[in-house]
Amino acid sequence: MSRFRDLPIRRKLLLMTALSSVTALLLASGGFLLWDVERFRTTIEEDMQAQARLLSQGVSSALTFGDDRAAAEDLAVLRIRPRVAMSCLYHSSGLLFASYHRDGDSECPLRPPLPSNFGWNPVITVLEPVLVNDQAVGTLFIERDATDVYDRLRVGALTASVVLFLAFLASFVIAARMQHLIASPLLDLAGTARTISSSQDYTIRAAQRSEDEVGVVVRAFNDMLAHIASRDRDLSRANEDLGREVSLRRAVEAERTAALARERDANRLKDEFLATLSHELRTPLNAVLGWTQVLRTARVEPDKQERALESIERNARAQARLIEDLLEVSRIASGKLRLQVRPIDLASVVEAAAEIVQPAAAAKRIRLHVDLGQRPAMTSADPDRLQQVVWNLLSNAVKFTPQDGEVRVELRRRAGYLLTVQDSGPGIDPRFIPHVFEPFRQADGTASREHGGLGLGLAIAKQLVELHGGTIQARSPGGGQGAAFDIHLPSVIAAADVPAAPSQPTVAASVLGLDRTLLRDVHVVVVDDEEDARILLETALSECGATVTTAATASEGLAAVSRRPPDVVISDIGMPQADGFSLIRQLRAMAPAHGGDIPAIALTAYASPEDRLAALEAGYQHHVAKPFEATEIVRLVRSLASEAHPHHA
C-alpha cells in the first residue's frame, strides 16, 4: 500500500480503474464459470436420473420374467452414451442379474453400491429402483465418467484467463483515455451474467458495442453462452431420442411378453384338450371293444352278457355325447345353430331334466330338491335346447357333489325367470370363475383329475342361454362350500296365450320290447356300404315284423327297388362310387309305379344342419344322424309306411 501511495495520481487512477475492471470481470467470469460447471454437472446428474428411470421401466419386464438376455439388450442401449462406463441390474435380493460395460476394465459390484455424488468426484453414479405395480423388484445402477466436467472447467478457466488477460491489457489502454467507455460494457456484461444465472435463459446475449478488447470479451462471453445452449439442446435431443427408443423397446418387449404368455397359455390349453379328448374318446371305446371281443371269443353267462351289453350301450352313448358336444361347439362358433322357438312351460322343461338325472342322483344318495314355484311358467324358447342347458347343469351338480350331498333347483319370477341350480360339492376357486364358461377350460386339467369331460358343457350352456336373450352366471364362496349357477331368462308370456300342443304318437323305449307285428307287411330296402350298419338295421326292423332287403351300394339298392318296390327306403349318404344323393335322384326319376315316390330316410354320419337341409332338398323325407336310436328308425318307418299305405297303420 505504501508503494501505491507514492505513485502518481494518473497512474493510481489508471491502476484503480484497470484493477477494478479486471477484478470485476474476474469475479463475474469466475463465478459464472463455477456456476456453469456446477450446473453442467447437475444437468448431467438429472439427465442420468431421467435416463435411469426410463431404463428401469424398460428392464422391469425382463427382470420379472427372468430374461437376462433381454435385460442385457435393454442395458446395451447405453452404448449411445459414450461417457457411461457401466450399467448393472440387480434382483430385489441384491444379486447381480444383468450388466453392460463399455470396456473390459470396469466390473459391476456384487451388491448395489451406495450413491457417492458428493464433492467433485471423477465419476457420477445413479441408483434407481425397478418397480412393477409400485413394488420394487430390483435395482438399476449406472456409473458415468465425469471427466468432461473437468474438461469443461479447464476450457472455461483457460477461456476466462485469456479473456481476463485481454481485458487487463485493454483496460490500461482504454482507461487512460475513456474510462467510462470501459466501465459501462463491463457492467453490462456483469448484469447479463447475473440475468442468465438467475433465469437460466441461455438465449440472452451481452450487447457488443465495440470491436475492441471489451468487445472481444463480450463476444467470447456470448460464444460461451452459445456453446452452452448448443450442448443443452444436444442433451435434450439425445434424451428425447433415448426416451423414444426406450419407449419403443418397452412397447415391443411388453407385446412380446404378452404374445409369449398367450402362446404358452394356448399351447397348455391345446395339450390339455388333446390329452383330455384322447382320454375321453378312448375310455368308452375301450369298454366297447373289450366287451365285444369277450362276447365273440368267450362263453359268457347270461347275467354277465346282459351286463356287457349294458356297458357297450352306456359307453357308446357316452362317446356319441362327446362327439355331439364337439359338433355343437362348432355349430355355435360358426353361427349355424338355429333355435325352434315356441311357447313352452319352463317349469315342465326343468322338471323333465330333473327326472332324467334323478337315477344318477339316487345312485349317489344325493338329495335332489326341485322347487318350481308358481306354475305354469310360460315363456318363448326352444324346449329341447333349454332342457339341454338344465340337464347339463344338473348333471354337473350331481357329478361334482359327493355321496349323501344335496342339489337344489329353484325357479322364480324375477324380471323374467330366474333358475338357480345349487350343489353342496367342492365349489369353484374364485380365480377360476371368470374362465368357467370358456370352451375346453377345466379347473383341473391334469391326467389325475377326479372328474372326466371335455370342458364343453358349460360353454354350450352359456351360448344357448345367450341365444335365448338370457344370461348365466356362476358363483361359489370358495373351496368345499358348493357352487351355484343362475340363469336369467327375460321372456314371460301368459298361459292363456299358449295354444295346446298336438299329441304325438309314442313308441316303446326299447326295440327288444316292441310288438313283433308293429311293422308287419312292411317291406324296407336298406342301403349302406358298412356291413355292421346293415346288419343292425336288418335286425332291429325284422324284430318288429318288417321284411328287409339289404344292399351294399347305390346300384344294388336301385336294383332291389326295381325287382320289388318297397314301402320305405333307408340309405346312407357317404358311399363309394355313387353316394346317397345319387341314389335318391335316380329313385325320384323313376315313374311312381316303379317306385319313384317311395318314402326315403337318409341315415348318415353327416349331421350338420346343412347336411340335413341338403338331404331333404334332394328328396329324402327324413334325415337321421348316426349314431341312431333303433326306436326312432322304427317310428319313422312305421309313420312313412302308414302315410303311403294307410292299411299298415
C-alpha positions in Angstrom: 0.0 0.0 0.0 2.9 2.4 0.7 4.2 1.9 -2.8 0.7 2.6 -4.2 0.5 5.8 -2.2 3.8 7.1 -3.8 2.6 6.5 -7.4 1.4 9.4 -9.5 -2.3 10.2 -9.3 -2.7 9.4 -13.0 -1.1 6.0 -12.5 -3.2 5.5 -9.4 -6.4 6.3 -11.4 -5.2 4.1 -14.2 -4.4 1.2 -11.8 -7.5 1.7 -9.9 -9.7 1.7 -13.0 -7.8 -1.2 -14.5 -7.7 -3.2 -11.3 -11.3 -2.6 -10.6 -12.4 -3.6 -14.0 -10.2 -6.7 -14.1 -11.3 -7.7 -10.6 -15.0 -7.3 -11.5 -14.5 -9.2 -14.7 -12.5 -11.9 -12.8 -15.2 -12.3 -10.2 -18.0 -12.3 -12.8 -16.2 -14.8 -15.1 -15.1 -17.0 -12.2 -18.4 -17.1 -10.6 -20.2 -17.8 -13.9 -17.6 -20.5 -14.7 -18.1 -22.2 -11.4 -21.9 -21.9 -11.7 -21.7 -23.2 -15.3 -19.6 -26.2 -14.3 -21.8 -27.0 -11.3 -24.9 -26.5 -13.5 -23.4 -28.7 -16.1 -22.7 -31.5 -13.6 -26.2 -31.1 -12.1 -27.7 -31.3 -15.6 -25.7 -34.5 -16.2 -26.9 -36.0 -12.9 -30.5 -35.0 -13.7 -30.2 -36.5 -17.2 -28.8 -39.7 -15.8 -31.6 -39.8 -13.2 -34.2 -39.4 -16.0 -32.4 -42.0 -18.2 -32.2 -44.4 -15.3 -36.0 -44.1 -14.7 -36.8 -44.8 -18.3 -34.3 -47.7 -18.4 -35.7 -49.2 -15.2 -39.2 -49.2 -16.7 -37.8 -51.0 -19.8 -36.0 -53.7 -17.9 -38.8 -54.4 -15.4 -40.5 -57.0 -17.7 -37.2 -58.8 -18.4 -36.4 -58.8 -14.7 -39.9 -60.1 -13.8 -39.7 -63.0 -16.3 -36.1 -63.8 -15.6 -34.9 -63.0 -19.1 -31.3 -61.8 -18.5 -30.6 -61.7 -22.3 -33.4 -59.2 -22.9 -32.3 -57.2 -19.9 -28.7 -57.1 -21.2 -30.0 -55.9 -24.6 -32.0 -53.2 -22.8 -29.0 -52.1 -20.8 -26.8 -52.1 -24.0 -28.9 -49.1 -25.3 -26.5 -47.0 -23.2 -23.8 -47.6 -25.8 -25.0 -44.4 -27.5 -23.8 -42.6 -24.4 -20.0 -42.7 -24.7 -19.5 -41.4 -21.1 -21.4 -44.2 -19.5 -18.9 -46.7 -18.2 -21.2 -49.4 -17.0 -24.8 -50.3 -16.0 -25.8 -53.0 -13.5 -29.2 -54.6 -12.9 -29.7 -56.3 -9.5 -32.5 -58.6 -8.2 -34.5 -57.4 -5.2 -32.4 -59.9 -3.3 -29.3 -57.8 -4.2 -27.8 -60.3 -6.6 -26.5 -59.1 -9.9 -28.9 -60.1 -12.8 -27.5 -58.3 -15.9 -24.8 -55.8 -16.8 -23.4 -53.6 -19.5 -19.7 -52.5 -19.7 -18.2 -50.1 -22.3 -14.8 -51.7 -21.9 -13.4 -54.7 -20.1 -11.7 -52.8 -17.3 -14.9 -52.0 -15.3 -16.9 -54.6 -13.4 -20.2 -54.4 -11.6 -20.1 -54.7 -7.8 -21.6 -57.9 -6.5 -24.1 -55.8 -4.5 -25.8 -52.5 -5.3 -23.4 -49.7 -4.1 -24.5 -46.5 -2.3 -24.6 -43.2 -4.3 -21.3 -41.2 -4.0 -22.0 -38.0 -5.9 -20.5 -35.8 -3.1 -17.9 -33.1 -3.9 -16.1 -33.2 -7.2 -15.8 -37.0 -7.7 -14.4 -38.2 -11.0 -17.5 -40.3 -11.6 -21.2 -39.8 -11.4 -23.4 -42.7 -10.2 -27.2 -43.2 -10.2 -29.1 -45.8 -8.2 -32.7 -46.3 -9.3 -35.2 -48.9 -8.0 -37.0 -51.1 -10.6 -40.7 -51.0 -9.9 -43.6 -53.3 -11.1 -47.0 -52.3 -9.9 -45.4 -49.9 -7.3 -43.4 -52.7 -5.9 -39.6 -52.9 -6.1 -38.3 -56.0 -7.9 -34.7 -54.9 -8.4 -32.2 -52.0 -8.5 -30.5 -50.3 -11.5 -27.0 -48.8 -11.0 -25.3 -46.6 -13.7 -21.8 -45.2 -13.5 -20.7 -42.3 -15.8 -17.3 -40.8 -16.3 -17.3 -37.2 -15.2 -14.0 -36.1 -16.8 -15.9 -34.0 -19.3 -16.9 -31.8 -16.3 -13.3 -31.2 -15.5 -12.5 -30.7 -19.2 -15.3 -28.1 -19.3 -13.8 -26.4 -16.2 -10.3 -26.3 -17.7 -11.6 -25.0 -21.0 -13.7 -22.4 -19.2 -10.8 -21.4 -17.0 -8.4 -21.1 -19.9 -11.0 -19.1 -21.8 -11.6 -16.9 -18.8 -7.9 -16.5 -18.4 -7.4 -15.4 -21.9 -10.4 -13.1 -21.7 -9.1 -11.6 -18.4 -5.6 -11.1 -19.9 -7.0 -9.3 -22.9 -9.3 -7.3 -20.7 -6.5 -6.3 -18.5 -4.5 -5.0 -21.5 -7.5 -3.3 -22.9 -8.3 -1.7 -19.6 -4.9 0.0 -19.4 -5.2 1.4 -22.9 -8.8 2.4 -22.8 -8.8 3.5 -19.1 -6.2 6.1 -19.9 -8.5 7.8 -22.4 -12.1 6.9 -21.7 -12.5 5.0 -18.5 -16.3 5.4 -18.6 -16.4 3.6 -22.0 -14.7 0.6 -20.5 -16.7 0.5 -17.2 -20.0 0.6 -19.0 -19.6 -2.6 -21.1 -18.1 -4.4 -18.2 -21.1 -3.5 -16.0 -23.4 -4.6 -18.8 -21.6 -7.9 -19.1 -21.8 -8.5 -15.4 -25.5 -7.7 -15.5 -26.0 -10.1 -18.3 -24.2 -12.8 -16.4 -26.4 -12.2 -13.4 -29.6 -12.3 -15.5 -28.6 -15.6 -17.2 -27.6 -17.1 -13.8 -31.0 -16.2 -12.3 -33.2 -17.0 -15.3 -31.2 -19.9 -16.8 -32.1 -18.5 -20.2 -29.1 -19.1 -22.5 -30.6 -17.2 -25.3 -29.8 -13.9 -23.6 -26.7 -12.2 -25.1 -24.5 -9.4 -23.9 -24.6 -6.2 -26.1 -21.4 -5.8 -28.2 -20.8 -2.0 -28.6 -17.3 -2.1 -30.0 -14.8 -4.2 -31.6 -12.0 -3.6 -29.0 -10.9 -5.9 -26.2 -14.1 -5.3 -24.3 -16.0 -6.3 -27.4 -13.8 -9.4 -27.6 -14.7 -10.3 -24.0 -18.4 -9.7 -24.8 -18.1 -11.8 -28.0 -16.3 -14.6 -26.1 -18.9 -14.5 -23.4 -21.7 -14.8 -26.0 -19.8 -17.6 -27.7 -19.6 -19.4 -24.4 -23.3 -19.0 -23.9 -23.9 -20.2 -27.5 -21.8 -23.3 -26.7 -23.7 -23.9 -23.5 -27.0 -23.6 -25.3 -25.9 -25.9 -28.1 -24.8 -28.5 -25.6 -28.1 -28.1 -23.8 -30.0 -28.7 -27.0 -27.9 -31.7 -27.9 -28.5 -33.2 -24.5 -32.3 -32.5 -24.8 -32.4 -34.2 -28.2 -30.3 -37.1 -27.0 -32.7 -37.5 -24.1 -35.7 -37.4 -26.4 -34.2 -39.9 -28.7 -33.2 -42.2 -25.9 -36.7 -41.8 -24.4 -38.4 -42.7 -27.7 -36.1 -45.7 -28.1 -36.7 -46.9 -24.6 -40.4 -46.4 -25.0 -40.3 -48.4 -28.3 -38.3 -51.1 -26.8 -40.6 -51.2 -23.8 -43.6 -51.5 -26.0 -42.0 -54.2 -28.1 -41.0 -56.1 -25.0 -44.4 -55.8 -23.5 -46.0 -57.0 -26.7 -43.5 -59.9 -26.9 -44.1 -60.8 -23.3 -47.9 -60.7 -23.8 -47.6 -62.8 -27.0 -45.4 -65.3 -25.3 -47.9 -65.6 -22.4 -50.8 -66.0 -24.8 -48.8 -68.6 -26.8 -47.9 -70.5 -23.6 -51.5 -70.4 -22.4 -52.8 -71.6 -25.8 -50.3 -74.4 -26.0 -51.1 -75.5 -22.5 -54.8 -75.5 -23.2 -54.3 -77.3 -26.5 -52.2 -80.0 -24.9 -54.7 -80.4 -22.0 -57.6 -80.5 -24.5 -55.9 -83.1 -26.8 -55.0 -85.3 -23.8 -58.5 -85.0 -22.4 -60.1 -85.6 -25.8 -57.9 -88.7 -26.3 -58.8 -90.0 -22.8 -62.5 -89.3 -23.1 -62.8 -90.9 -26.5 -60.6 -93.9 -25.8 -62.2 -94.8 -22.5 -65.7 -95.7 -23.8 -64.2 -97.2 -26.9 -62.0 -99.4 -24.7 -65.1 -100.8 -23.0 -67.0 -101.3 -26.3 -64.1 -103.1 -28.0 -63.2 -105.1 -24.9 -66.7 -106.4 -24.2 -67.3 -107.1 -27.9 -64.1 -109.3 -28.0 -65.2 -111.1 -24.9 -68.7 -111.7 -26.3 -67.3 -113.0 -29.5 -64.4 -115.2 -28.2 -65.7 -116.5 -24.8 -68.8 -118.2 -23.4 -70.4 -115.6 -21.2 -73.0 -116.3 -18.6 -76.4 -114.7 -19.3 -76.2 -112.2 -16.4 -72.7 -111.2 -17.5 -73.8 -111.0 -21.1 -76.6 -108.6 -20.1 -74.0 -106.5 -18.1 -71.7 -106.5 -21.1 -74.5 -105.2 -23.4 -75.4 -102.5 -20.9 -71.7 -101.5 -20.7 -71.4 -101.4 -24.5 -74.6 -99.3 -24.8 -73.6 -96.9 -22.0 -70.1 -96.3 -23.3 -71.4 -95.9 -26.9 -73.9 -93.3 -25.8 -71.1 -91.5 -23.8 -68.9 -91.4 -26.9 -71.8 -90.2 -29.0 -72.4 -87.4 -26.5 -68.8 -86.3 -26.6 -68.9 -86.1 -30.4 -72.2 -84.2 -30.3 -70.7 -81.7 -27.8 -67.8 -81.1 -30.2 -70.2 -80.6 -33.2 -72.4 -78.3 -31.0 -69.5 -76.1 -30.2 -68.6 -76.0 -33.9 -72.2 -75.0 -34.9 -72.3 -72.3 -32.2 -68.9 -70.9 -33.2 -69.9 -70.8 -36.9 -73.3 -69.2 -36.2 -75.2 -72.2 -37.8 -77.2 -73.1 -34.7 -80.9 -72.3 -35.1 -83.5 -72.3 -32.3 -87.0 -73.7 -32.7 -88.7 -71.1 -30.5 -92.3 -71.6 -29.4 -94.4 -71.1 -26.2 -93.4 -73.6 -23.5 -93.8 -74.2 -19.8 -90.3 -73.6 -18.4 -91.3 -75.5 -15.2 -92.1 -78.6 -17.3 -88.7 -78.3 -19.0 -86.9 -78.1 -15.7 -88.9 -80.9 -14.3 -88.2 -83.2 -17.2 -84.4 -82.5 -16.9 -84.6 -83.3 -13.2 -86.3 -86.6 -13.9 -83.5 -87.6 -16.3 -80.8 -87.0 -13.7 -82.8 -88.4 -10.8 -81.5 -92.0 -11.2 -77.8 -90.8 -11.2 -78.6 -88.7 -8.0 -80.2 -91.6 -6.3 -77.2 -93.9 -7.1 -75.0 -91.5 -5.1 -77.7 -90.9 -2.4 -77.9 -87.3 -3.3 -81.0 -85.4 -2.2 -82.5 -83.6 -5.3 -84.9 -80.8 -4.3 -86.9 -79.2 -7.1 -88.9 -76.0 -6.3 -90.6 -74.7 -9.4 -92.7 -72.0 -7.7 -95.8 -70.8 -9.5 -96.9 -72.9 -12.4 -97.2 -72.7 -15.4 -94.1 -70.7 -16.0 -94.7 -69.8 -19.7 -92.0 -68.3 -21.9 -91.0 -68.4 -25.6 -88.0 -70.6 -26.1 -86.6 -73.8 -27.7 -87.6 -76.5 -25.2 -85.0 -79.0 -26.4 -82.2 -76.5 -26.0 -83.3 -75.3 -22.6 -83.7 -78.8 -21.4 -80.1 -79.4 -22.6 -78.9 -76.5 -20.6 -80.7 -77.5 -17.4 -79.7 -81.2 -17.8 -76.1 -80.1 -18.3 -76.1 -78.0 -15.1 -77.9 -80.8 -13.1 -75.5 -83.4 -14.4 -72.5 -81.3 -13.4 -74.0 -80.8 -10.0 -74.6 -84.5 -9.5 -71.2 -85.4 -10.8 -69.3 -83.0 -8.5 -71.5 -83.5 -5.4 -70.2 -86.2 -3.1 -72.4 -89.0 -1.8 -75.1 -88.0 0.7 -74.9 -84.5 -0.7 -77.6 -82.1 -1.8 -78.6 -80.5 -5.1 -81.3 -77.7 -5.2 -83.2 -76.4 -8.2 -85.3 -73.3 -7.8 -87.4 -71.4 -10.4 -88.6 -67.9 -9.5 -90.2 -65.0 -11.4 -87.8 -62.0 -11.1 -87.8 -59.6 -14.0 -88.5 -62.7 -16.1 -87.4 -66.1 -14.8 -84.5 -66.9 -12.5 -83.4 -70.5 -12.4 -80.8 -71.5 -9.8 -79.0 -74.8 -9.6 -77.0 -75.1 -6.4 -75.0 -78.0 -5.1 -73.0 -78.9 -2.0 -69.9 -80.0 -3.9 -66.3 -78.9 -3.6 -67.1 -75.4 -5.0 -65.1 -73.3 -7.5 -61.9 -71.5 -7.0 -62.8 -67.7 -7.2 -59.8 -67.3 -9.5 -61.3 -69.8 -12.0 -64.8 -68.4 -12.1 -64.0 -65.9 -14.9 -62.9 -68.8 -17.0 -65.6 -71.3 -16.1 -67.6 -70.8 -19.3 -64.6 -70.9 -21.7 -64.5 -73.9 -24.0 -62.0 -76.6 -23.1 -61.2 -74.9 -19.8 -61.3 -77.0 -16.7 -60.3 -76.2 -13.2 -58.3 -79.4 -13.1 -56.8 -80.3 -16.5 -54.3 -82.8 -15.3 -54.4 -86.5 -16.1 -55.1 -87.3 -12.4 -58.3 -85.2 -12.2 -61.2 -86.8 -10.4 -63.9 -86.0 -12.9 -63.8 -86.5 -16.7 -65.3 -84.5 -19.6 -64.1 -82.1 -22.3 -65.0 -78.9 -20.6 -67.6 -78.1 -23.2 -70.9 -78.4 -21.3 -70.9 -75.0 -19.6 -69.6 -73.3 -22.7 -72.5 -74.7 -24.7 -74.9 -73.8 -21.9 -73.8 -70.2 -21.9 -74.1 -69.9 -25.7 -77.6 -71.4 -25.7 -78.8 -69.2 -22.8 -77.5 -66.1 -24.6 -79.2 -67.1 -27.8 -82.4 -67.0 -25.8 -81.6 -63.5 -24.8 -80.7 -64.5 -21.2 -77.6 -64.6 -19.0 -75.9 -67.3 -16.9 -73.6 -66.7 -14.0 -71.5 -68.9 -11.7 -70.8 -68.2 -8.1 -69.1 -70.0 -5.3 -68.0 -68.9 -1.8 -64.8 -71.0 -2.3 -63.4 -74.5 -1.9 -65.6 -77.0 -0.1 -68.6 -74.6 0.0 -70.5 -75.7 -3.1 -71.4 -73.8 -6.3 -74.4 -72.2 -7.8 -75.4 -71.3 -11.4 -78.0 -68.6 -12.0 -79.9 -68.5 -15.4 -82.0 -65.4 -16.1 -84.5 -65.6 -19.0 -86.3 -62.3 -19.6 -89.3 -63.5 -21.6 -92.6 -64.2 -19.7 -95.9 -64.8 -21.5 -99.4 -65.5 -20.3 -100.6 -69.1 -20.1 -103.9 -68.2 -21.8 -101.9 -67.1 -25.0 -100.4 -70.6 -25.4 -102.0 -73.0 -27.9 -102.3 -76.6 -26.9 -99.5 -78.8 -28.2 -100.6 -81.5 -30.7 -100.3 -85.0 -29.4 -97.5 -87.1 -30.8 -97.6 -90.9 -31.3 -95.1 -92.7 -29.0 -93.1 -95.8 -29.4 -91.7 -98.1 -26.8 -88.3 -97.2 -25.3 -86.5 -100.4 -26.3 -86.6 -102.3 -29.6 -86.3 -105.5 -27.7 -89.7 -104.8 -26.0 -91.6 -103.8 -29.1 -94.5 -105.8 -30.6 -93.2 -108.0 -33.3 -96.2 -107.1 -35.5 -95.5 -103.4 -35.3 -94.0 -103.4 -38.9 -95.9 -106.4 -40.2 -96.4 -106.4 -44.0 -93.9 -103.5 -44.3 -91.0 -104.0 -46.8 -87.9 -102.0 -46.3 -84.8 -101.6 -48.5 -81.6 -100.8 -46.5 -78.6 -99.4 -48.5 -75.3 -98.9 -46.6 -71.7 -99.8 -47.5 -70.9 -100.7 -43.9 -72.0 -104.3 -43.2 -72.4 -103.7 -39.4 -74.9 -100.9 -40.1 -76.8 -103.1 -42.5 -77.0 -106.0 -40.1 -78.0 -103.7 -37.2 -80.9 -102.2 -39.2 -82.0 -105.5 -40.5 -82.1 -107.0 -37.0 -84.0 -104.1 -35.5 -86.6 -103.9 -38.3 -87.0 -107.6 -38.6 -87.6 -108.0 -34.9 -90.6 -105.7 -35.4 -92.0 -107.8 -38.2 -90.6 -105.9 -41.3 -89.3 -107.6 -44.4 -85.8 -106.2 -45.0 -83.7 -106.2 -48.2 -80.1 -105.0 -47.8 -77.8 -103.6 -50.4 -74.1 -102.5 -50.1 -74.1 -100.0 -53.0 -76.5 -97.5 -54.6 -76.7 -99.6 -57.7 -77.7 -102.7 -55.7 -80.3 -100.7 -53.9 -81.9 -99.4 -57.1 -81.9 -103.0 -58.5 -83.7 -104.2 -55.3 -86.3 -101.4 -55.7 -86.8 -102.3 -59.4 -87.3 -106.0 -58.5 -89.8 -105.3 -55.7 -90.7 -101.8 -54.8 -90.6 -101.4 -51.0 -92.7 -99.4 -48.7 -89.7 -97.4 -47.3 -86.0 -96.9 -48.4 -83.3 -96.3 -45.8 -80.0 -95.1 -47.4 -76.6 -94.0 -46.2 -75.2 -90.8 -47.8 -71.4 -91.4 -47.8 -70.9 -94.4 -50.1 -68.2 -95.2 -52.7 -68.9 -94.9 -56.4 -72.4 -93.4 -56.1 -73.5 -91.7 -52.9 -76.9 -91.4 -51.3 -77.7 -88.2 -53.2 -77.2 -90.0 -56.5 -79.4 -92.9 -55.3 -82.3 -90.6 -54.4 -82.0 -88.6 -57.6 -82.3 -91.8 -59.7 -85.1 -93.1 -57.5 -87.1 -89.9 -57.9 -86.5 -90.0 -61.6 -88.4 -93.3 -61.8 -92.1 -93.5 -62.5 -94.4 -93.7 -59.5 -95.4 -97.2 -60.5 -91.8 -98.3 -60.4 -91.0 -96.8 -57.0 -90.4 -93.1 -57.9 -92.5 -91.8 -54.9 -91.3 -94.3 -52.3 -90.6 -92.6 -48.9 -86.9 -92.5 -48.1 -84.9 -91.9 -44.9 -81.3 -90.6 -45.1 -79.3 -92.3 -42.3 -75.8 -90.8 -42.2 -72.9 -89.6 -40.1 -73.1 -86.2 -41.8 -75.1 -84.5 -39.0 -74.8 -80.7 -39.6 -77.9 -78.5 -40.3 -76.6 -78.0 -43.8 -76.4 -81.8 -44.3 -79.9 -82.2 -43.1 -81.2 -79.5 -45.4 -79.3 -80.9 -48.4 -80.8 -84.4 -47.8 -84.4 -83.0 -47.6 -83.9 -80.9 -50.7 -82.5 -83.9 -52.6 -85.8 -85.9 -52.0 -85.5 -87.7 -48.6 -88.4 -87.3 -46.3 -86.3 -87.6 -43.1 -82.7 -87.1 -42.1 -81.3 -89.2 -39.1 -77.8 -88.7 -37.8 -75.6 -91.6 -36.7 -75.4 -93.0 -34.0 -79.2 -93.5 -34.1 -81.8 -94.9 -31.8 -83.4 -98.0 -33.1 -86.8 -96.9 -31.8 -86.5 -93.7 -33.8 -85.9 -95.7 -37.0 -88.9 -98.0 -36.2 -91.1 -95.0 -35.6 -90.1 -93.3 -38.8 -90.6 -96.4 -40.9 -94.0 -97.1 -39.4 -95.0 -93.4 -39.9 -93.9 -93.3 -43.5 -95.4 -96.7 -44.3 -98.7 -95.6 -42.7 -98.8 -92.4 -44.8 -98.0 -94.2 -48.0 -100.3 -97.2 -47.3 -102.9 -96.5 -44.7 -103.7 -100.2 -44.3 -100.3 -100.5 -42.4 -101.5 -98.2 -39.7 
